[in-house]
């Protein structure tokens, strides 16, 4: 089982964002606009890692079940 969660810069978590995390975050935060958030890797690539919605910087994470 896999799901997507977001953590903002204050440590607030948003769980079970489904297949469309941007839309779900906009609904939960009562916003209508989201900007993509990017980071640069050590190899020089740029990766999309989340969204900026209003004053919150939300980084997305894929959550999977731990199996040994």
Secondary structure as GFF3:
##gff-version 3
##sequence-region A 1 68
A	DSSP	beta_strand	2	7	.	.	.	ID=ss1
A	DSSP	beta_strand	13	14	.	.	.	ID=ss2
A	DSSP	alpha_helix	21	29	.	.	.	ID=ss3
A	DSSP	beta_strand	35	40	.	.	.	ID=ss4
A	DSSP	beta_strand	46	53	.	.	.	ID=ss5
A	DSSP	beta_strand	56	64	.	.	.	ID=ss6
###
